[in-house]
Amino acid sequence: MNGSNSADSGSTSVRRRSDATRTAILAAARERFAADGYERATIRAIAKDARIDPSMVMRYYGNKEGLFAAAVSVELELPELGSLPRHDIGRALVSRFLDLWEENEVLTALLRVGATNQAGAERMQGIFREQVMPVALRVCPDPEQAPARAALAATQLLGLALTRYVLRFPPTVALAREEIVAWLAPTVQRYLTATSP
């Protein structure tokens, strides 16, 4: 009986170390992909940042592509728009994206990589298709226009992210959150809910 408990606690300890190693690798990878982009980020540099041997990165993720896919897994958790007054949709979406960009270096890494690498671009397209498109389908007046409307809303949100968090244009960085929402929300709202121009 004691042997069984000892074996269980040993496997729990190994699992905890494994989880801690994975967490350290993913955190280092996100920072490195965000700072260096996909092409320049190396397994060796990521392992050094995580203070582990590069073979451990390969053991858990196989290669750089596998590591990138794991490191930039993104769940946007967009607000449930059906419960909102229709005129608040733009404000809710802009606020949520600001929360995401400011809390989560994954999106910055993904934007940097997506601009220069096919794997990153495909990941961004997947997030758009699976998580943003359904929102547009629920709120736009003509479902056939949902793809174009969602894409137009994305131009605003990604343009803001690029200039504020990646390129760091001083005027964009200097804007207060409330100012960004006030400027951007009506445009996103119009793209998603207005009648066709």
N, C-alpha and C positions, 0 to 999 in steps of 0.2 A: 504494500500500500504506500509506504513512504517512497519507494523507488518510483512509483507512478507519479506521485506528487512532484518529486524531484525532476522527473522527465518533463512533466507539464510545465513547471516553472522554467526549466531550461529552454524549452521550445518557445515559451512566451518571451523570454529574454532575447532569444535570437530574432524573433519576429519584431520586437521593439527596436532592436539595433538595425534590422533591415528597413523598417519604416523610417527610422531617423536618417539612415543613409539615403534612401530615396528622396526624402524631404530636402535634405541638404543638396543633393544633386539637382533636383528640380529648381530650387531657389537660385543656385549658382547658374544654372542654364538660362533661366529667365533674365537674370541680370546681364549675363554675357551676351545673349541674343539681342537684348535691348540696346546694349552699349556698342556691340561690334557688328550686328547684323548676322545673318545666317552664314554667309560665305566665310567671313573672317573668324567667327567663333569656332574654337577647336575643342575636341573632346579633352585634350591635354589641359587646356586653360580652364575649362569647366571643372575638371577633376581637381586641379590645383586650388581653385576657388572654394571647392567643397571640402578640401583637405582629405582627399582620398586618392587611391591609385586609379589611373585611367581604366584599368581592366574592370573595375567595379562598375563604371558607367556602362561599359560594353556589356557586362553581365546582366544588368538590369534592363537596358534599353536597346541593345543590339548594335545600333549605329547612330550617327548624328540625326538622321531622318526620324528614327524612332524616338530619340530624346526630344527632338523639336516637337513632334506630335504630342508627346506627353506633357511637355513644359508649357505648351500654349493651348491646352485644353480650356475652352472658355464657355461658361454658362452665363449668358447675359441676365437671366432672371428679370426679363422685362415686366413692367407692371401689367396687371390684368386691366385692360382698357375698357372692358365691358362695364365695369363698375364706376367708371369715371364719367363726369359730364363731358360731352363731345368736345366742348371748347377747351378742355384741359389736356387733351391728348398730346399736343406739341410740348407743353410745359413738362408733363410727366416723362416723356421720352428724353428730352434734353437733360432734365435733372438726373435721370437714371444713368445716362451715358457719362455725365460729369462725375457721378459717384464712381462708376466703373473705372474711368481713366485715372481718377485721383487715388483710388484705393488699390489699384491692381496693375503692377508692372507687366503683367502678361499681355495686356492689350497694346501697350507701347512696343513691346518686343515684337508682337505680331504685326503691327503696322510697319515698323522698320523693315522687317523681313519681307512682308508682303509686297512692299514697294520694289524690291530688288530680286526676289526669288520666287520661282514658280510654286514651290511647295507652300510657301507662306501665302502667296496669292490664292492658291486653291483652298487653304484653310480659311482665309477671310471670306471667300466666296461661299464656302460651306456654312459659315456662321450666318452670313446674310440670308442664304436660301432657307436654312432650317429655323432661324430664330427671329429674323427681322421680317421676312416675307409674310409669315402667318399674321403678324400684327397688322400689316398693311391690308391684308385680305379681310380682316375683321372690321376695319374702320373706313376704308375708302368707298366712295359711292358706286364705283363700277369695278367689280372684281377683275375684269380684263385689264384694267389700268394698274392693278396692284403692283406688278413688277416694276413698271416705270416710276410709279410714285414712291415705292420703297427705295429704289435706286437714287432718286432725287433727294430724298430725306438723308440717305447715306452720304451723299456728296457734302451736305452741310455738316453732319456729325464727324465724318472722317477728315474733312477739311479743317474743322476746329481742332481735332486731335493732332493732326499733323503740324499745324502752326503753333499750337500751345505746348504740346508735350514732346514733340520730336525736333522740329526746327527751332522751337522756342523763340518765335518772333516777339520782341519785347512788348509791343502794344497788346498782343493777344495774351501773353503771360500776365500782363498787368491788369487785365479785366477781372473784376470781381465776379464771383459765381452768379450773383443776382443779375449783373449786367449781361452776362452771356445768355442766361435763360431769357431775359427780357428781349434781347436782340434775335436770338435763334428760334425760340419756341414758335413765334407766329409763322415763320417760314416753314418749319417742319410741319406745323399744323396745316398750313395751306397745301403743301405738297400731298399730305395724306387725306385730307377731308374736303377740300374745296371742290366746287364743280370744275369741269375741264375749262382751261383758258380758251 
